[in-house]
């Protein structure tokens, strides 16, 4: 038994052996056909020709098997395709044999072989060959099930994706897993069987399953499942110490086929994803198709994903601007390999260099600009206010002014929720940039002779997996054995996936008429401590026992909770349920321009205290938190800006 088990699980039968077995079935089928035809009379005169007839069948089947490769397939993995090859081989050979028999009859006056023998051999050979393969497959499957070292797996989802997942696991001899049951939410499927396994209902049968079996893993194999349902499944499995795996979307399968390498551990990002966004494809296409589109910060998390989504609308050309050499080169390679049908201008440039940027605008003549280039890390910008102003404010102003000068049709500014009631230099710098582009748009509306550009601002919170975000940091800390560092037990953040954020940016850009600040529905805020705990549990570790959570204190400029609108702002709905228009204060362009020019000039003096004081004049709601600039909040100052 041990030898048989080892042979089936570790070795493949050689092709010559399978061919010989198939030919043996041919001879046996001819023999049984003779017995049936002549009433089991072994002494019938026709039996004298048995070996001649069997030999001709053997030679014929040998050639047909060779040409159709019926013996090439691995028997333990026999599929419908193997059955088709057997059918084609036997049918073709039988037709040829029958035709030859007819020709022999007309030439000799008698049949070479009775037609009843030909037909019986065809049926018997087909049955025995298929039965042999099916029997080996079943025995192999049973031996795998008896292997006590394999992990017990249940699959959530008894649809097509779940069935393919089960077959994929079964066919991988090195997976170390055995599927023991299906789970499904459809009550109509309960207790039915598929692929030899029973289907259970999650609510009604889960407790029975975990008491009956030692379940090691649950694989979520449903192509469309809500975030809430996914989270319920994960919480239930973590409660019972069951490892959770997930299957990617069918569109991501390799050559349309699933492999066990694609069945991966569920990640925290999977639990924070939301339902897919429905985009107005036609209107977005009208904005981008056959247009020259510029993307700044093209190598960043948002910028690079914007590029990947923009190409789907067939622009005439995309101008990729960034100053990070290696990431820009990698992005160029990716774009040219995947989207060779689109023209790309890959430009290393600094948006703060006005002369360089003007050269690029002159050369490329962009019609749509997505400005995603910015400094975004709060603690770093708190230490270096000069860089925040020079990049986030001055860089944005240079791009906005050039867009007006060179008749860009639409300018989309990617902002942040940290611009609302800012408590840090980074957020305040983004708010000042918002004020500039919005007031510039108002000027163009009031005085259209100055330009045609429509300025649109998009504002949203944290994006999952972006450079420097909390999830990659936690993951790296876990890989290093901990501890997980959280700044404050009550700190929480809004989260959105990078593709979702970029889709909403495209949608907002399409619907914007100019001057709007579009606010995205970020869902419910997530406590960072809960995020850390869930990531530890998903890694199969125990809090405090395997990995500790350490509170390090708020960083300079950091808030406990971010906001998308300040107290004096309201929102208006749009046709898209996840996009609102923020009703924000408006300022006259002449005063804004004067104040910002003054800020930029004073910033070059290198006096951080002076720079931040000026920022607080322009953005009076900017109140520093946990920062060296808190003392500036108590200074009585006035600004030329008049609020509505």
N, C-alpha and C positions, 0 to 999 in steps of 0.2 A: 504493500500500500504506500509506504514511504517513497519507494522508487517511482511508482506510478505518479504520485503527487508531484515529486520533484521533476519528473519528465514533462508533465503537462504544464507546470508553472514556469519552468526555466528554459525549456527547449522547444524549438519548432521542428516538426517532422520535415525531412528533406523532400523536395519536389518529386524526385524519382520514386520515392516510396508511395506518395499519394497517387502518382500515375499508375504504378503497379497495382495498387488497391482498386483503382477505378477499372482497370482492365480485367481484374479478377471478377469484379461485379458484372462486367459484360459477359464473361464466360458463364458465370453462374446464372445470369438472366437467360442466356440462350438455353442452358440446360433445363431450367424451370419451364421455359416456354415449350420445349420439346415434351416435357412430362405432361403439361396441360394439354397440348395439342393431341398427343397420342394416348390419353387416358392412363398415364403413369405406367404404360407398357414398355419396360426397358428392352424388350426383345422384339419390338416392332421393327420391320425392315428399314424404315427411315432413320432409325437411330445409328445405322452404319455410317451415315453421312454427317453425324453430329460434329465430329472434330474438324471436318472440312468447313462446315458452316460457321462453327465457333471461331476458327482461324480467320475466315474472311471478315467476320464482324470485328474481331480483335484488331486486325490491320486497319480496317476502316475507322474504327473508333480512335486508334492511336493517332492517325493523321488529323482527325477532327479535333481531338483533345489538344494536340500540339498547336494547331492554328488558332484555337480559341483560348488557349492558356487556362483551361479549367483547373489545373493542378497548381497554379501559381499562388492562389489566395491562401492566407493562413487559416487553417481549418477552424481553429478556436474562435476566429472572428468572422465566420461565415455571415454574409449579408445577402440582401435581395439581389445585389449585383452579381454575386457568385451563382445564384440560382438562375439568373438570366443567361449567364454564359453557358451553364449546363444545358439549358433548354435550347439555345441556339445551336450548340455543338451537336446534340443528339438529333434535333429536328433536321438539321442540314444533312447529317450523315444518313439518316433513315430515308429521306427523300432521294438521296443519291443511290442508296442501296436498292430502293424500290424501283427506280428508273432503270438501273442496271438489270434488275430481275425481269422487268418487262421486255427489255431488249433481248435478253437471253432466251426468254420464252418464245419470242417471234422467230428467233434464229434456230433454236433447237427443238421447239415444239413442247417443251416442258419447263417448269419453274426450277431455277437453281435452288431457291429456298422458298418454302410455303409463305405466303403473305401473312398468314396468322402468326408464324414464328417472328417475322420482321416486326409486326405491330406489338406483339407481346414483349419482345426484347426491348423495344423502345420504352414501353411503359415501365417494365421492371427495372431497367438500368437507371431511368430517371428517378424512380422511387428510392432505389438502394443508394445511389450517389448522394441524393439530398438528405436521406435519413442518416447516412453515415456522418455527414458534416454536422447536421443538427445534433446528433447524439454526442459527438465530441465537444461541441460548443456547450451543451447542457452539462456534461460531466465536468468540463473545465470550470464552468460557472459555479457548480456545486462545490468543487474543491476549493475555489476561492472563498466561498461563503464559510466553509469549514475552517478556514485559516484564522485561528484565534488571535493572531498578532495584528490583524488589520483593524483599522479604526472603523467604528460603526457610524454610518452617515445617514441622515434623513434629508430629503430634498423638499424644500418648500416651493410648491408649484408643480402641479401634475399636468401641465400643458405641454406644448411642443418643446419649449425650452427646457423644461424639467426632464422630459424623456431623453432629449439629446445629452443633457448633463449626466444622466444615469448611464447612458451608453458610453460616454467618454470616460467616466470613472471605471466602468467595468472593463473597457478595452485596454486600459493602461495597467499593465502587469506590475509596474513599479510604483503605483500610486499609494499602496499600503492602505487602501480603503475599500469598504464594501457598503453598498447602499442597501438599507434594510426596509425602508418604507418611504412613502410620499406623504406630504402634508399639503392641504389645500383649503382655501376659504370657501370653495364652492360645495355647498351641502349636497348637491346632486351627485357629486363624485364619491361621496363617502362610502367606504367599504367595497368600491369597485377595484379592479386590479388592472395594472398596466405594467408591461414588461415583467410580469410575474410577481409584482409587488402590490401590496394593498395600499389604498389611498385612505388616509385618515383626515379628520377635521381638526384644525388647530385647537379651537376652544373646547371641543367635546372629548378629544382623545389624547391630548398632549400628556396629561398626567399619567394616563394608562401606558403610553409609550415609554416614558422615562422610568416607570416602575418595572416594565417588562424587559427593557433593553438598557444596556449601558451605552448611551448615546454620546459619542465624542464630538461630532460636528453636525451643524445644520448648514446646508447650502441654500441660499436664497437664489432661486432661478426663475424669477418672474420678470418679464421684460418691462412691464408697467406696474410699479408699486409706489404707493404714496410714501412720503418721508415719514409720516406719522406711523403707518403700518410697519415700516422697516424698523423704526425705533422701538416699537412695541415688541417685535420679534427679538431684537438684540437684547433688550432688557430682560425678557423672559429667559433667553438662553444664558445670559450672564448670571442670572439668579441661580440657574441649575448647573453652572460651570460647563456649559456647552460652547465649544468654539464656533464662531460664525464666519462663514465664507460667502462670497458673492460671485455671481457670474456677470460678465460685462454685457452690454447691449449687443444684440446680434450683429449690428453694423460694424462692431469692432472685432468680430471673430476673424481669424486668419483664413483667407480664401473661403469664407462662408462656413468654416468648420471650427468647432470649439475644441480646445485642447486643455488638458488638466493644468497646464502652466498658467492658463488664463483664469482659472478658478482661484481667486486670491482672498486673503483675509480682508474682511470688511474694515474700512477706514473711517475715522471720525468724519472726514469730508463727506462720505456717503450718507451719514446721518444728518448732515446739515444741508444737503441739497434740497431744492424745492422742485415743484412740478415744472415741466418744461414751459418756456415762454412761447406764446403764439405771436410771431412777428408779422407785420404787414409787409410781406415780401415785395409786393409790386411797388409800393411807394418808396421803400428803401432802395429798390433797384433803380427807380427814377432819379433818386438823389446821387447814386454812385456809378451806375452803368455808363461806360465810355467816358468817365470823368478822370481827371488827374487828382489823386487823393494824397495828401501829405499826412504822415503820422509822426509826431515827435515823441521822444521817449520810446521809440519803437522796440527796444530790447527789453523793456520792463514787463512786468506781469500783465498789466492792462494793455500796454501798447502792442506787444507781440500777439496777444489774443485778438485785439482789434484787427490787426493785419490779416490773421487767419480767417476771420469772418468777413472782412471786406472783400477778399478775393472771390468769394462765392457770388458776388454781385457783378463780376466782370468789369472792373474799372479799366480805363485805358492804361493807366500807370499808377503805381504806388511809390511815393517817395518816402523812404525809411530814413529817419534822422535820429541819431544818437551819438554820444561821444564815447561810449564803451566799445572799444575795438573788438575784443574777442566775442562778446555776445552778439554784436552786430554781424560779424562774420558767420557765426553759427546760424543766425536767423536767415541770412542771405542764402546759405546752403540749403536750409530747409525749404525756403520759398521756391528756389529755382528747381529743386528736385520734385516738389509736390505740385507746384503751380507754374510750370514752365510756360503756360499759355498767357501769363500776365507779365507785362513789362515792369521791372523794378529798377528804381534809382536808389542805390544804397549809399548814403552820405554820412561820413563821419563829420560831425559839426557840433558846435556849442551854441545853444539857443541864446546865450548871453552875448555872443559876438554879432553885433548888428550888421557890420559890413559883410561878414560871411553869410549871414542869413539872407541879406538882400540879394546877394549873388545867386543863392539857391532859388529864391522866389523868381528872379528874373529868368533864370534858366528853365525852370520847371513849370511855371505858371499854374500853380495848384488851384483847383476850383473848390475843393473841400479840404479843410484842415481839422484834424483831430489832435488836440494838444494834450498829451498825456505825460509829457516830460516834467518832472518836478522832484524836489527833495521832499521826502515824506516822513522820515524817522524823527519822532518827537524829541527824544533826549538829545540827539545829535544837533538838531537845529536850535535847541535851547542853549547849547554851548556855542553855537556858531550862527548867530542872527544875521551876520553879514551874508553868508551863503544862502540863507532862506530868502532874504530880500532880493539878492542879486539874481537868483534862479527863478523862484516862484513868482516874484513881482516883476522885476525888470525883464526877465526872459519872456514872461507872458505878454508884457506891454510891447516888446519888440515884435513878437509874432502877430499880435493884434493889429498894431499899426501897419505892419507890412501887408497884412491881409486886406486892410482897407485900401492901401496904396495900389495893390496889384489885383484888385477887384475879385477877391475870393468870395464865392457865393455864400458859403456857410463855414463858420468857425465854431468848433465844439470844444469847450473847455472842460476838462475832467477835474472836478474839485473833490471835496471830502466832507464828511460830517464833522470833522474837527474844526471846520470854518465857522460852525455855529457856536455862539457864546464861547469863543476860544479861550483856553486857559494856557496856551503855549504859543511860542513864536511861530512854529510851523502852521498851526491852524489859522493864526492871525494873518500870516503871509498869504495863505490861500484865500482868505476872506477879502483881503485888499485886492487881490487879482480878480476875484468875482466882481467887486465893486467897479473896477476899471472897465472890464469888458461889458458889463451891463450898462454903465453910464455912456460908454462909447457907442453902444447900440442905440441908446435913446437919442444921442446926438444925430446919428445917421437917419433916424426916423423923422426927427424934427427938421433936419437940414440934409435932405437926400443928395444934394449936390456934392457932398463930401465923400460919398461912397455907397456901395450896394450890399456890403457884407452883413449877414445876419449872425449875431453872436448868441450862442446857446450854451448854458452851463448845466452840467450834470453833477449831482451831489449824492454820494452814497458812503456807506461805512466800509468796514474791513472786508477784504476778499480772501477767501480760503486759499492757502498755498502760495500766497504772494511772497516775494522776497522779503525776508525779515519778519514775517508774520508769526503769530504765536504757535500755530500748529507745527510747522517745520522745526521750530525751536524745541517744543516739547518732545517731538519725535526723536530729535538728536539727543536730548537729555535722557530719554528712555534707553536708547541704544548704548549710551555710556553708563547705564546703571543708576541714573538719577544723581541728585534729587531733581524733582520738578519744581521750578521756581515760579511762584505766582506773586504779583506785586501786592495784592490786597484781597482779603477773603470776600469782599462784596463787589469787586470790579466786574463789570459785564460789558459786552460788546455786541454790536450787530454784525452778522456775517452774511456774505453772499459769495457764490462761486464766481470764479473769473469769467467763464463763458456767459453766465447769467448777467453779470455786470456789463459785459461788452454788448450783449444783445440789447439790453435796455438803453445803453448809450446810442446804439444805432437807431433804435426806435424813437428815442427822444430827439435825436438829431433830425430825423425825418419829419416829426410833427412840429418842431420848433419854428416859429415865425420870426424869432429874434427878441432878445431881452429876457427870455424866461430862465428861471433857475428850476430845473427839473429835479424833484426829490424822489428817490426810489423807495418803494416799499421793501424794507429790510427784514420784515417779519418780526418775530419776538427776540429781544436781546437775550444773549446766552451768558450765564455766569462762567467766568474763566475757570473757577475752581471746579465746577461741574464738568467742564470740558476736560480738565486734567484728570479727574477721577475716571471719566469714561474711557479716556485713552489708556490709562493704566489697566483697567479691567479688560479692554479689548486686546491688550497685549498678553493677557493671561496671568497678570501679576496682581499682587495684593498690596493695597495702600498701607504704608508704614512698615509692613513686614518685608516686602520686596523693594518697594520704592517709596521714598518719603516725599511729602509736599512741603516746601519751605516758602514762607512769606517773606519777601524782601523789602516791602515798602514801596509806595508810589514813586515812580521816577519823576524827575523834574518836568513840570508841565502836564502831567498825566491826570486825566479825569477818572472818577469812579464809573461814570456812565456817560456815553456820548449822546449827542442830540442831532436831529436832522433839521430842526427849526428852532429859532430862539423864541422867547416868550411873546414878542411883538409880531411874529410872523404867522401866517396861516397858509393853508394850501387850498388849491382848487383842483377838482378831479379832471382827468382827461379820459379819452375813450379807452385807454389802457389801464386795467385795474392796478397795475404795479407802479404806475408813474403818476405823480402829482406835480402841480406847478406851485412852487413856493411864492407866496406874495411877500416880497421883501422890500425894505426901504430903498428908495431911489434917490440918487444924488445928481446935481447938475454937472455935466462933463467938465466944464471949465474949472470948477473948484476941485473936482477929483483929480484932474490932470495936474493942477498946480501942486496939490498936496503930495501926490505920488512922486512927481518930479523932485520935490523938496526932500522926500524920504530917500529917494535913490541917491541924490547928491550927498546928503548927510551920511548915508550909509558908507560911502567911500572914505569918510573920515576915520572909519575903523573904531568909532566909539559905540560899543554895544548898548550902553545905558541910554545914550542919545537916540540911537536907532529904535530901540524898543519903546522909549517914551513917545517918539513920533508915531509908531504903530498904534499905540493906545489912543492917540489923538484921532487917528483916522477910524479906528474901530473901538468906540468907547465901551463896548461890552467885553472887550479883551481884558480879563482879570486873571493875572497869573496865579498858578497853583503849584505849591511845592517847588518854588523857583526862586532864584536870586533876584528876579525882577519883581517880586511881590511888593517891595518897598516903593516902586514907582506908581502903584495904584493909589497911593495916598496923596500924591502931588496934585494940586489943583491946576489944571491946564484947560485951555479952550482951543477949539478948532474952528477953522473957517467953514467946515462942512455944516450945512443946515439940514436937519432931519425933518422928514415929512411928519 
